[in-house]
Amino acid sequence: MSKKTRPPVAYKDEQFLEAASARSVRILSEYLGPLDRFRKQLIRDTVVFFGSARIPAQGDHPMIRYYTEARELARLITKWSDGLDKAYRFVVCTGGGPGIMEAANRGASDAGGKSIGLNIGLPFEQWPNDFITPELNFEFHYFFMRKFWFAYLAKALIVFPGGFGTLDELSELLTLAQTKKLEKKMVIILYGTSFWKEVINFDALVKYGMISPADMDLFQFADDPGTAFQLLVDGLTKHYLHPEHPLPAFEQMIPAISKSRM
C-alpha cells in the first residue's frame, strides 16, 4: 500500500498565497502582522520622519547638514520620550531606508532607544538601514498598507527635504488633517524653511483659493534641531500629555489579538 502525501493547508500553500486570488490575504497580513508586533513591543504612538533617501551621512553633498540634524533631532526626541512611562510613546518611525531615514533611526539608537523602520521593496535606494530596532523592522509590499502604518500611530510628523516620495507622504497627511479624517491632533513640522518655501509656494495656494488661510496653521517650520524639538515637545505635551487630554489605555489604541490558532 503506497504512502499518500497530504496537500498543504491553504494558509501554508505558497503557490496559492502568491496568486492574484490571495491578494486580500496578503493585504490583511500587512495589517495584522505589524499590529501584532506593535502590540507585543508596547508601541503606543510614533513620531514619523520623512525625507530624502539620497542625502548621505558623509561627503560633499549640498544637503548633508540635514542628515546630521535629523540624527540629532531623533536623539533628542528619543531621550525625552524615554523619560516618560514605559508603554513606549513617541517612538521614532521612518521608512527604514538610507538618507534621512537612516539618520533618524541612528539618532534614536544614539539615545539607546527603540525605533521603527517601515521598509518597502523598491528597484533602487531602499534597503533596511542598520539602526532600526530588529523587532520593529518591517518589510511591506503594498505602498498603501505602509502609508496606513505611518498615519495610524503617528502623533507628530517631521518632514525633511526630499523628492517625490516625501512630497507624496506630506501632501497625503496634510490632506487627512485638512479634511479632518484624522480624529487626533498631529504636530507637523517642515524642516528647512528655505527649501520648502522654494519647492512649494504655499502663499500662491492661498492666493488662488486652492487652500484656505487657516490651512497654513496645519504645519510649522523649523531650521535647527533645538527649535524643532521644542515645537514637538510643546505640541505633544499639549495634545497628549496634559492632564485634560490623557492618552487612552494601550488596549484601546491597539486592540488585542487572540493568540488562538482557530
Secondary structure, DSSP 8 states (H G I E B T S, - for coil): ---------GGG-HHHHTSGGGHHHHHHHHHHHHHHHHHHTT---EEEEE--TT--SSSS-TTTHHHHHHHHHHHHHHHHHTTS-SS--SEEEE-SSSTHHHHHHHHHHHTT--EEEEEE--SSS----TTS-GGGEEEES-HHHHHHHHHHHEEEEEE-S--HHHHHHHHHHHHHHHTT---S--EEEEE-HHHHHHH--HHHHHHTTSS-GGGGGG-EEESSHHHHHHHHHHHHIIIIISTTS----HHHHS--------
